[in-house]
Amino acid sequence: MVAIVAAAVGAWLIHKVGRFSEHEIYTVHAGVLYRSGRPDEQALRDCRDRWHFRTIIDLCEDFPTDPSQKLEEDFCRASGIRYVPLALELGGFTEPQLAQFLEIVQNPAGTPVLVHCKHGRNRTGYAVAVYRIVVQHWSYEAAVAEARKYRTLPDEFSKYEEHLRTLAGAAAPGK
């Protein structure tokens, strides 16, 4: 009986979680934008040696108190990677943050770019959705559907949706 319950729980977890791993780097736009959760020390070496990132955007709001953020910032500085802390709060980018984010991801001199938050779900999903809507002209629905594939937490991600709807309306053809 225990084995049956364990198998059922395992199957449910695989279904619920899917194949997303916060420690993997996923391609958003090849050569331009990639996403992940916070890279550990080995992943940072991969960022430099395998992916050749020129810029890393950190969306975590707890900078600089988190020691992993200090490790990341120091690693980037020593490796010649531009480290950009953009402390994203619930609700979306401020206007200056939005302008900075879009300038970074659209400037070939700074690409490829890795964008991440702690787990690579909600804040990262929001930032990628912004890119999809504003730069690639995706619909709001398509951008949010993609974000949800990365296990966004509905209660937290919903706090970004109003801003995404506004961006999608502003980015619509003829606007």
C-alpha positions in Angstrom: 0.0 0.0 0.0 2.8 2.4 0.9 4.4 1.7 -2.5 1.2 2.5 -4.3 0.8 5.8 -2.4 4.4 6.7 -3.1 4.0 6.0 -6.8 0.9 8.0 -7.0 2.5 11.0 -5.2 5.6 10.7 -7.5 3.4 10.6 -10.6 1.4 13.7 -9.3 4.7 15.6 -8.7 6.0 14.8 -12.1 2.7 15.9 -13.6 2.6 19.1 -11.5 6.3 20.1 -11.8 6.9 18.9 -15.4 10.4 19.2 -16.7 11.2 22.8 -15.5 14.2 23.0 -13.2 15.2 26.3 -11.7 18.8 25.4 -12.0 18.6 25.0 -15.8 19.1 27.8 -18.3 16.3 28.1 -20.9 16.4 29.9 -24.2 13.9 32.7 -24.7 15.4 34.1 -27.9 18.6 32.4 -29.0 21.7 34.6 -28.8 19.7 37.3 -27.0 17.8 36.3 -23.9 17.8 33.3 -21.6 16.1 32.6 -18.2 16.8 30.6 -15.1 16.6 30.6 -11.3 19.5 32.1 -9.3 22.7 30.5 -10.6 24.9 28.7 -8.1 28.7 28.8 -8.4 28.9 26.1 -11.0 26.1 27.6 -13.1 27.9 31.0 -13.0 31.0 29.3 -14.5 28.7 27.9 -17.2 27.3 31.3 -17.7 30.8 32.5 -18.5 32.4 29.5 -20.2 29.5 27.8 -22.0 26.9 30.4 -22.6 29.2 33.5 -22.8 26.7 35.8 -21.2 27.7 39.5 -21.4 24.9 40.6 -19.0 23.1 39.0 -16.1 19.9 40.7 -14.8 19.0 39.8 -11.2 15.4 40.5 -10.4 15.6 39.5 -6.7 14.4 42.2 -4.3 16.7 41.2 -1.4 19.9 42.6 -2.8 22.6 43.1 -1.3 21.7 41.1 1.9 21.7 37.7 0.3 25.2 36.1 0.2 24.4 34.3 -3.1 23.8 37.7 -4.7 27.1 39.0 -3.4 28.8 35.8 -4.8 27.1 36.4 -8.2 28.0 40.1 -8.3 31.6 39.4 -7.4 31.8 36.6 -9.9 30.4 38.8 -12.7 32.8 41.6 -11.9 35.8 39.2 -11.9 34.6 37.6 -15.2 33.8 40.8 -17.1 30.0 40.1 -17.1 27.8 43.1 -16.5 25.7 42.4 -13.4 22.4 44.4 -13.2 20.3 44.2 -10.1 16.8 45.2 -10.9 14.9 44.6 -7.7 11.5 43.8 -9.1 8.6 44.3 -6.7 5.2 42.7 -7.1 3.2 44.6 -9.6 5.9 45.0 -12.3 8.7 47.2 -13.4 8.7 50.8 -12.6 9.0 53.0 -15.7 12.8 53.5 -15.2 13.3 49.7 -14.7 11.2 49.0 -17.8 13.3 51.3 -19.9 16.5 49.9 -18.5 15.4 46.3 -19.0 14.3 46.9 -22.6 17.5 48.9 -23.4 19.7 46.0 -22.1 17.9 43.2 -23.9 17.7 45.1 -27.2 21.4 46.3 -27.2 23.5 43.8 -29.1 26.6 45.0 -27.3 25.2 43.5 -24.0 23.8 40.3 -25.4 23.4 37.4 -24.7 21.6 38.3 -21.5 20.5 36.0 -18.6 17.5 37.1 -16.6 16.7 35.4 -13.3 15.1 35.7 -9.9 15.4 33.2 -7.1 13.5 30.4 -8.6 13.0 31.5 -12.2 9.3 31.5 -12.1 7.2 34.6 -11.3 9.5 37.6 -11.6 11.5 35.9 -14.4 8.3 34.9 -16.1 7.0 38.4 -15.9 10.3 39.8 -17.4 10.2 37.3 -20.2 6.5 38.1 -20.9 7.5 41.8 -21.1 10.1 40.9 -23.6 7.7 38.8 -25.6 5.0 41.5 -25.6 7.1 44.6 -26.2 10.0 43.4 -28.3 8.6 40.3 -30.1 4.9 41.6 -30.3 3.4 38.5 -28.7 -0.2 38.8 -27.5 -0.8 39.1 -23.8 -2.5 35.6 -23.8 0.5 33.9 -25.5 3.0 35.6 -23.2 1.2 34.6 -20.1 0.5 31.1 -21.3 4.3 30.6 -21.9 5.0 32.0 -18.4 2.7 29.5 -16.8 4.6 26.6 -18.4 7.5 27.5 -16.0 5.3 26.8 -12.9 4.4 30.4 -12.0 2.5 30.6 -8.7 -1.0 31.9 -9.7 -1.5 34.1 -6.6 1.9 35.7 -7.0 2.1 35.9 -10.8 -1.4 37.4 -11.0 0.1 40.6 -9.4 2.0 41.2 -12.6 -0.8 40.5 -15.0 -2.4 44.0 -14.9 0.9 45.5 -15.9 1.3 42.9 -18.7 -2.2 43.7 -20.0 -1.3 47.4 -20.1 1.9 46.8 -22.0 0.1 44.5 -24.4 -2.5 47.3 -25.1 0.3 49.8 -25.6 2.2 47.5 -27.9 -0.8 46.6 -30.0 -0.6 47.5 -33.7 -1.7 51.0 -34.4 -0.9 52.2 -30.8 
